[in-house]
Amino acid sequence: MPASERMSASEIRAAIGLAGIFGLRMLGLFVILPVFALYAANLRGGDNLTLVGIALGAYGLSQAVLQIPFGRWSDRVGRKPALYTGLAIFAFGSVCAGYASSIQGVIAGRALQGAGAISAVAIAMAADLTRDEHRTKVMAIIGSTIGASFGLSLVLGPWLDRVIGVAGIFYLIGGLALLAMAVVLALPVPPAERMPAEARASVALSEVLRDPELNRLNVGIFVLHAVLMSLFLTVPFDLNAAGLAAHEHWKMYAAVMLGAAVLMLPGLHFGDRRGHSRVVFLGSIALLLASQVMLVSLSERIAGIAAGLLVFFTGFMVLEAALPAQVSRQAPAGARGTAIAVYSTVQFLGAACGGALGGYVMQHWGRISLLACNGVLILAWLAAAASMRAAGSLERRYPLPPMDDTQAALLRASLVRVTGVREARVHAHAGLAHLKVDAGAFDEREVLKLIAGES
């Protein structure tokens, strides 16, 4: 394999480091899922399933509100300071949730956890530190780590509940956030942080919000996380009703997540290596839909619940890796950070809505209605995704010789006429050109000549 087609050592270190940050933080968020609904019954106000659902999804609401401000702020102060601040807020919220004795106190702590809204910052940093042709690999590494963290959390949650209790789990989560801060310290400074603010925030938010391809992806991440959160309002009780004691749930979760991790790999390989990403993407959404039907019809047996969850998490893991990579590719040139911030906002809004509305539906109409609502949401996503186009473009950055704004405008006008160039943004003060190009029809020699003033 040519060196240009391999990830560099610095790209591998960045991918592993950022995956570690995501993994530690997501482990902290997910580890309470399999035990919280049962734990909440012992809190003041914990008999109200709507409030329990709000507690599960509260972090998502604050994430949704603060994701874009954090992402834009990181464009100005740098990725690392934003990561440190967000992780510190997350740790403080974890301590508050552990100390709480009422469901309302846990809701406040979970909201504080989510106020450390760094997901978009971390994904943008991954994009800053890697070349576009390796972006899918990096997002797959991060997505796989999130999936592994989720699986580990389902295994560890019931065991940790027995050893240190749910309050202790919250305190442990705070410690994991501090460990993630140490990982941030070891990461390199992204090149984007050396650019002037005007060059790093040159694309209007409205341009991103109007992009139809990005909107399809945003619909997807909303549905994916809404359904995820709502499932854990019924699955723990389903397992109890099927005869599996709460302290044994981890065994079933471990088997399901291990099986899903194995099954997701062929899908990722098929979609990435052979150019069939759209087929794999739509097929994974169909798996989510099938899982809801299975959970309705097979809920009386442990094996049936396990089968439904296996199908769900196989699709979930593939989509969790594929969606951010698609967003990174579809984003307008120079607007990756903004697009990812919007995507992350919608992701956590989905988690918040899935928890709160799922709890309401579960309390008033029962589990079958909850799963039916999930099915309708997934079906709507499948219909929206059916018309998506494949992301066949790459983003390129080129250093520029000294020039003024007039020269930059003339250069941009020439660049957009080059074969294969879809978008071009020229930042004279930063000495950098951002190009969005078609992967299979890009005349790079002509671009280099124009930049050098030879054409």
Rosetta blueprint (number, residue, H / E / L):
1 M L
2 P L
3 A H
4 S H
5 E H
6 R L
7 M L
8 S L
9 A H
10 S H
11 E H
12 I H
13 R H
14 A H
15 A H
16 I H
17 G H
18 L H
19 A H
20 G H
21 I H
22 F H
23 G H
24 L H
25 R H
26 M H
27 L H
28 G H
29 L H
30 F H
31 V L
32 I L
33 L H
34 P H
35 V H
36 F H
37 A H
38 L H
39 Y H
40 A H
41 A L
42 N L
43 L L
44 R E
45 G L
46 G L
47 D L
48 N L
49 L H
50 T H
51 L H
52 V H
53 G H
54 I H
55 A H
56 L H
57 G H
58 A H
59 Y H
60 G H
61 L H
62 S H
63 Q H
64 A H
65 V H
66 L H
67 Q H
68 I H
69 P H
70 F H
71 G H
72 R H
73 W H
74 S H
75 D H
76 R H
77 V H
78 G L
79 R H
80 K H
81 P H
82 A H
83 L H
84 Y H
85 T H
86 G H
87 L H
88 A H
89 I H
90 F H
91 A H
92 F H
93 G H
94 S H
95 V H
96 C H
97 A H
98 G H
99 Y H
100 A L
101 S L
102 S E
103 I H
104 Q H
105 G H
106 V H
107 I H
108 A H
109 G H
110 R H
111 A H
112 L H
113 Q H
114 G H
115 A H
116 G L
117 A L
118 I L
119 S H
120 A H
121 V H
122 A H
123 I H
124 A H
125 M H
126 A H
127 A H
128 D H
129 L L
130 T L
131 R L
132 D H
133 E H
134 H H
135 R H
136 T H
137 K H
138 V H
139 M H
140 A H
141 I H
142 I H
143 G H
144 S H
145 T H
146 I H
147 G H
148 A H
149 S H
150 F H
151 G H
152 L H
153 S H
154 L H
155 V H
156 L H
157 G H
158 P H
159 W H
160 L H
161 D H
162 R H
163 V H
164 I H
165 G H
166 V H
167 A H
168 G H
169 I H
170 F H
171 Y H
172 L H
173 I H
174 G H
175 G H
176 L H
177 A H
178 L H
179 L H
180 A H
181 M H
182 A H
183 V H
184 V H
185 L H
186 A H
187 L L
188 P L
189 V L
190 P L
191 P H
192 A H
193 E H
194 R H
195 M L
196 P L
197 A H
198 E H
199 A H
200 R H
201 A L
202 S L
203 V L
204 A L
205 L H
206 S H
207 E H
208 V H
209 L H
210 R L
211 D L
212 P H
213 E H
214 L H
215 N H
216 R H
217 L H
218 N H
219 V H
220 G H
221 I H
222 F H
223 V H
224 L H
225 H H
226 A H
227 V H
228 L H
229 M H
230 S H
231 L H
232 F L
233 L L
234 T L
235 V H
236 P H
237 F H
238 D H
239 L H
240 N H
241 A H
242 A L
243 G L
244 L L
245 A L
246 A H
247 H H
248 E H
249 H H
250 W H
251 K H
252 M H
253 Y H
254 A H
255 A H
256 V H
257 M H
258 L H
259 G H
260 A H
261 A H
262 V H
263 L H
264 M H
265 L H
266 P H
267 G H
268 L H
269 H H
270 F H
271 G H
272 D H
273 R H
274 R L
275 G L
276 H L
277 S H
278 R H
279 V H
280 V H
281 F H
282 L H
283 G H
284 S H
285 I H
286 A H
287 L H
288 L H
289 L H
290 A H
291 S H
292 Q H
293 V H
294 M H
295 L H
296 V H
297 S H
298 L L
299 S L
300 E L
301 R L
302 I H
303 A H
304 G H
305 I H
306 A H
307 A H
308 G H
309 L H
310 L H
311 V H
312 F H
313 F H
314 T H
315 G H
316 F H
317 M H
318 V H
319 L H
320 E H
321 A H
322 A H
323 L H
324 P H
325 A H
326 Q H
327 V H
328 S H
329 R H
330 Q H
331 A L
332 P L
333 A L
334 G L
335 A L
336 R H
337 G H
338 T H
339 A H
340 I H
341 A H
342 V H
343 Y H
344 S H
345 T H
346 V H
347 Q H
348 F H
349 L H
350 G H
351 A H
352 A H
353 C H
354 G H
355 G H
356 A H
357 L H
358 G H
359 G H
360 Y H
361 V H
362 M H
363 Q H
364 H H
365 W H
366 G L
367 R H
368 I H
369 S H
370 L H
371 L H
372 A H
373 C H
374 N H
375 G H
376 V H
377 L H
378 I H
379 L H
380 A H
381 W H
382 L H
383 A H
384 A H
385 A H
386 A L
387 S L
388 M L
389 R L
390 A L
391 A L
392 G L
393 S E
394 L E
395 E E
396 R E
397 R E
398 Y E
399 P E
400 L L
401 P L
402 P L
403 M L
404 D L
405 D H
406 T H
407 Q H
408 A H
409 A H
410 L H
411 L H
412 R H
413 A H
414 S H
415 L H
416 V L
417 R L
418 V L
419 T L
420 G L
421 V E
422 R E
423 E E
424 A E
425 R E
426 V E
427 H E
428 A L
429 H L
430 A L
431 G L
432 L E
433 A E
434 H E
435 L E
436 K E
437 V E
438 D E
439 A L
440 G L
441 A L
442 F L
443 D L
444 E H
445 R H
446 E H
447 V H
448 L H
449 K H
450 L H
451 I H
452 A H
453 G L
454 E L
455 S L
